[in-house]
Amino acid sequence: MHIAIRHATGKVDWTNCGKSEWTYIGEKEEFDLEKAEKTIDSFFREDRLYLSVDRHTGFEISKERAAFNVLKHLSNDVFLAGEDFKDIIEFKKKGIFRCGSIAS
């Protein structure tokens, strides 16, 4: 799963979440969980997502639990992807994120 998501990121148009490619969301205890929840809810259509941290840590997750699990794993970069790997949100451990989609 991690390899599929990383491969897909090279094809993504990263302009779907805000006015610029990267948006600040906060680090560690400053992480804006509510902003993450709203972004995830509005960006993804499906209720089941894939969360990937690295080659060894990745799993399917409900959209409702996604933001909490991003925060839980944010000592690393975290990727969320839709079921078809065309919609992706990338959260960087330094407190920024970006959203994007692969054009059909």
ABEGO torsion letter per residue (X at the ends): XAAAAAAAAAABBBAAABABABBBAEBEAABBAAAAAAAAAAABABABBBBBABAABBBBBBAAAAAAAAAAAAABBBBBBBAAGABBBBBBAAGBBBBBBBBX
